[in-house]
C-alpha cells in the first residue's frame, strides 16, 4: 500500500478495489453538531477541504445533527459529488438498523452512500449482514466496522480476519500506539482499509505541548505545527489509509491538510519524533 504523491495530497488505496483516497479526511464529531447560524463557517471548511485535495467526510447518527449538517451544506456545493461520504449504523436490531440507515441517506442527501460502518461494533453481526446486502444492491459502496478504545482492538482484529469488510476504523495517535502492536498489520495483511480516529487524543496532545516549541529538525520533514507533527506520525505508518481529524475551523483544517503533503517521516524519523515528545 504505497502512497501516491499528487499535487495536493498523498493518496492511498482501498485494498478491496484499488480506489485511491486522500490520507487526510474530515471527522464531524461535535464540530458539525451545530445550528444553521454556523453553516457559513462550515461551508468554508468544506470548500478548503476540497480545494486542498480532501474527500473523506466521516459522520454518524451518534453525532447529533452532524449528518444533516453535512448534507445541508454539501448538497448546495458544486463539489458535492467529489466527496467520499462515510457514516455509521449505531443501533441494535435488523429493522432498527435499516430505519436508521435510511434516515442517514435522507439527512446526508445521498442516493448512494460511499461507506457505512457498524459504530462501536453494536450488534455488528446483524448490521454487517444488512450492509453486505445493501452493497450487493448498490445502495452503498463499502462496508466497515469501528471502535475508539484500545480494549476493542483484539475484537476488531478477529472480525477483519474472519469477515469480509472493506474498512476498519479505530483510535491511533503518537501517544496511543496500541494499534501498532497488531491491528494495523492485521488490516494490511487482510486487505482492509483503515480510518483513524482520535488522532489528537481528544485534545490531550495539544495540551501536553502547550507553550512548547517544535524541534529544529521538524522543518526538514515539512512539519511547521504540532498538528502536522501528530498527523504525519500517523500517516507515515504504511497501513494507515486515512486519518479523520475533526474541526470546524478553516485555519485548523488547512493546518491538518498540510500533513498530507510532501515527504513522510521514515522509521528513524518516527522514533525521533516519539522520543522528542516523550521528553516534553
Helices and strands as residue ranges (DSSP letters): E 4-5, E 10-13, E 20-22, E 26-27, G 36-38, H 39-51, E 56-58, H 66-74, G 80-82, E 84-89, H 94-108, E 113-118, G 119-121, H 124-137, E 140-146, G 150-152, H 153-162, E 167-171, G 178-180, H 183-189, E 193-197, G 201-203, H 204-208, G 216-221, H 226-235, E 242-243, H 250-258, H 267-278
